[in-house]
Amino acid sequence: MTGADGPLPPLVADAMVIHHFAKADRLDVLGACVSTLTTTHIVAKEVDKYSDQYPSLRSTADLEWLRVLPQDTDEELIAFGQWANLLGADEHNVGEASVFTAAEIHGLVAITDDRDATRVGRAQGLEIHGTVWFLTRLHRLGKMTLVEICGHVDTLRSTGMRLPCTGNELPDWASRRGLL
């Protein structure tokens, strides 16, 4: 497990995370707080499919700080098949399967708010966290104030993102889980 007070580990994000930050017109938050965020070709295509809904994004290719993995090696393709099988990947879990493949092969920490996929991935030994963990880590690293992360939680929730707490609830919720 990545230490709560160490530097931000290398991350790989699923579509839900990027989609909702884009929908909330808050991709600048991601870009300003991470030197590089990784995702997969599958996730990038999924996000780009809805780019007409995003105020400030035409394509994930426009994001200089977003590294997109093609996942085209034999090792990655085999691992993707295994993750797809474990997740019962249909059109809804293909992105998570690709993110978990990247996490496994490249030693990245997966960021997803899909509870079912998280449960499967953790059972297989992956380190997986959600958006609230990511935001609280940014706060602990001094990249955002508590007021800012609470505001981001409410903004993301207003786009339909399912998060475990509201911005008002975040300090208590995160403190009980050792995130603050």
Secondary structure, DSSP 4 states (H G I P E B T S, - for coil): ---SSSPPPPEEE-HHHHHHHHHTT-HHHHHHH-S-EEEEHHHHHHHHHTGGG-TT-S-GGG-TTEEEE---SHHHHHHHHHHHHHHT-STTTHHHHHHHHHHHHHTPEEE---HHHHHHHHHTT--EE-HHHHHHHHHHTTSS-HHHHHHHHHHHHHTT---SS-TTTHHHHHHHTT--
